[in-house]
């Protein structure tokens, strides 16, 4: 109520001035009958003067409420000139304090969650490694060969979780250097060797020995690993995954192409969305919709472009473009 009275004090004063002026001129001019137009003009003049004054006084609020703010801080960039502006400014300050308090609480909770999950993943990796080692010692047994494959799959998923947790801190861990593309791809193929064999899929590499890229080796290796892993998973048996490197319009291009299930046109623009699995994910229950999301995040931070072409039931090709 107090703020309302302070904000409308001008209207009250205008009414008193207008009423007093009309009574004064009524007595001086002998009534309203012959001077009605003058009285109407005088009332409107007072009203217009007041509205102009009111607009100038609260102009900052009108402008702030008419614009689309980019952040909550934008609502605080005013210098109060009226009771309404001052009240608005103080309220926004309180909202800002509450917002910062909630954000800090959320960040602390998220940090604790990440630490707990990170520790859990590392603890899980040790028994998985032990199981894998024991299975490899009995690799002549077909059942133990399956155990090795499954433990590697578990280890891959655990590593994916760790990468997902660290992606927000990626920029702080980035190291751009000249990297030999063929050497990185060969490392990935070697790590996926058993998966190639298990799926009866074969790699065919065609990258010039001297082809180099400017990137972060650790993170680009993860991105390439994920794409080749998917190419193996979604390939037909006894087919080939083609991995080619070439120069196109001053850019180095890495092509990863496979024959297999392909991607529907309705899904192709969404494959990099978090947790999106599409029709292929429903067919292959192992899909999580996380891997390609991380790939896109990594390539965006590294400023590498990625493009996908696919024909359902035919083939799929991923293209990564590296700037010179």
N, C-alpha and C positions, 0 to 999 in steps of 0.2 A: 504493500500500500504506500509506503514511504517513497519507494522508487517511482511508482506511478504518479504520485503528486509532484515529485521533483521534475519528472519528464514532461508533465502537462502543465507546469506552472505558467508557461508562456501562453497557453490557450486561455487560462483563467485571467491573466493580465490583459490579453487581447479583448476578451469579453467585457471586462470592466471598462477599458478605454473606449471600446466601441459603444457601449451602453451610455457612458458619460457623455461622449461626443454627440450622440444622437439626441440625448435630452437637452444638451446645451444648444444645439442648432435648432431643435424644436422650439425652444423658448425664444431664440433670437429671430427665427424666420417665420414664426407664426404658424406652426403646424406642418404636417407632412403632405397635405393635399397637393400643394403647388410645387413641392420640391422633392417628390418621391424619387425621381431619377438621380438626383444629387445624393440623397441618402443611400440609395442602393450602390452607387459608384463609390461612395466613401467607405461603406462596409466591405465591398469587394477589394478596395485598395488596401485596407488594413489586413484583410485576410491574405492577399498576395504577398504583402511585405512579411507577414508572419511565416508563411510557408517557405519563402526564400530563405529567411533567417534559420528556420528549422532544418531545412535541407543542408545548408552550409554547416550548421552545428553538428549534424549527424552524418555528414557525407561519407566519412570513412566506413561506418557500419554498412550503409547502403551499398557501397562499392564492394566490401568484403563479402556480403551476403549475395551479391549478384554474380561474383566470380566463382569459378570452380577451383578450390584450393588444391595445390599439389601436395601439401603437407599440413599437419595441424599447426606447425610453427607460423604458417602464413597468416593465420588469424590473430597472431599476437603483434604483428607489425603495424601498430597504430599508436598515435599520440592522442589520448583522450581530451576532448574539448567540451563534453557535455556529460550530465549525470548518466545518461543512457550508455554513452561510449565508455565511460569509466566503469560502470557496472558490467558491461559486456567484456571489457578488457580483464577485469579481475576474475570473472567467471571462467574465461578462457584460460587464464593462468592456473586456476584450480584444476580445470580439466586436463591441462598439460601435466601437472604434477601427478594426477591420478593415472594418466596414460603412461608416463615414464615409470611409475611404480609398478604398474601391471606388466610393462615390457621387461623391466628388470627381473621381476618375479618369473616371467615366462622364460627369459634367457637362462636364468639360474636353473630352472627345472629342466630345460632342454639340455643344458650342459651336464647336469647330473645323469640324465637319461643316456646321453652319448657316452659318458665315462663308464657307466654300468654296462651298457651294451658292448662297448669296445673291449672291456675286460672279459666279458662273457665269451665273446668270439675268440679271443686269444686263448682262453682256457679250453674252449672246444677244439681248437686246432691241434693241441698236443695229443689228446687221445685219438683223434682222427689220423694223425701222422703215425702213431704207434700201430693202429689197426692196419694202415696201408703198408707199413714196413713188414708186419707179420704176414700179410697176404702176399706180398711180393716174394717172400722167402718160400712160399708154397705155390708159386705161379704156374707150376705144371698142372695143378688141379683146376679144372674149369670153373668150379664154384669160387675158388679164390681169385680167379681172374675177374669174375663179376664183382667180388668184394673190392678189388683194387679200383675198378671203374666207378663203383658207387662212392667209395671214399674220396676219390678225386672230384666227383660231382659235389659232394658235401663241402670239400675244401674250396671249390670254385664258388659256391654260394656264400660261404663264410667270407671269402675275400671280397665278394660283391657287396656284402653288408658293410665291411670296413671301408671300402671305397665310397659307398653312399654316405657314410658318416663323415668322411674327410673331405667331401667335395666342396663344402662351404669354405674350407680353409685352403683350398687348392691354390689360389692366387699367391699365398704366402710361401708355398712349397714349390713354386714353378721355377724351372731353370731352362731357359732357352739356349740351345746350342745347335751346332751343325751335326746332324745325325745321318748315318748311312741307312737308307730306307731298306735295302735288301737285307742287311744284317739284322735289323729289328724284326722284319717279317720272318726270317729264318728262325730266330729265337722263339717266336710265337708258334710256328709250325712244329718245332721240336717239342715244345711244351704240350702241344695238342696231339702229338704222335699217336698215343694210345687211343684217343678218341676217334681219330681218323680210322685206325685199324678196326676198332669196335663197330663203327658205323659202316664199314666197307666203302669208305669214301677216300679219294686220292687227291692230294694237292698238286697243282702244276704251277710252278713259279716262273715268271718272266719279268725280271726287273734288272735293268743295267747295273753293273757293279759300281759305277761311279755316280749313281743318282743319290743326291743328298737333299735333306730338307732341314729347315730351321724350326725346331720344335722342342718340347720337353720329352725326353726319351721315355721316362717311366710312364707318363700319362698317355702318350700316343700309343705306347705298347699295349696298355690296357684297352684302349679303344679298338685297336686292330684285333686284339685277342677276342674281344666280345663279338665283333662282326664275323670273324672267321669261325668262331665257335657256333654262332647261329647258322652260318652257311653249311657247316657240317651237319648240324642237327636237322635242318630242313631239306637236306639233299636226298635224292633217291639213292638206293643202294647201287654200288659199283659205278657211281658217277664221279665227276671231277670237279673240284673247286679251283677255279682259275684265279690266280693272283697276279695282276699285271701292274707294272709301273712305267709311266711314260710322261713326256713333257707335252703340254697343250697350251698354246698361247702364253708362254712364259711361266706357266704354273705346272708344278709337279702333280701328277694325278695318280692315285692308288686305286685300282679297280679290283673288287672282290666279287666274283660272279659264280653262281652255282645253279645247277639244274635240279629242280625239285618242285615243291608245293606252290611256290610263288606267294604273292601278297595281293589280296583283293584291292581294286581301285578305291573302294570306300574306306579301306583301312590305311592306305599308304601314307596319307597325310597325318595320321595319328600314331604311327608306330613309335615316335619319340616321346609320346606323352607318358607320364608316370603311371605305372600299373596297367597300362593298356596292353592287352594281349590279343584282341581280335579273334577272328575265326581260327587262325592257326594255334592260338593259345588254348582254345577249347579242344582242338584235336590233339595237341601235344600238351598234356597236363602239367609239364615241368615249367612252362613259361611263367615268369613273374611280372613282366612288364617293367622291370627296373633297369636291365642291362643297356638297352638302347637309349633310355632316358639319360643315364650317366654318360654314355658315348656323346650324345648331343651337347650336354653340359660341358664336357671336357673340350670338345672341338670348338664350341663357342668361346670359351675362355682363351684357348690357344689361337683363336682367330683363323681356324681352318673351316672351310665349308664342306658340307656333305650333301650328297644327292642320291636318291634311290629310284631305280627303274625296275619294274617287275611286270611279268605276264603270268597271271594265275595258271598254275599247272605246267608252266614252262620253265622260266628262270627268273632269278633276282640278281640285280647288280647294285652294289654300293660303290659310290665314288667319293673319295676324300681329296679335296683340293688344297694344296700347300702353296702359299704365296712365296715368291722368290726372296 
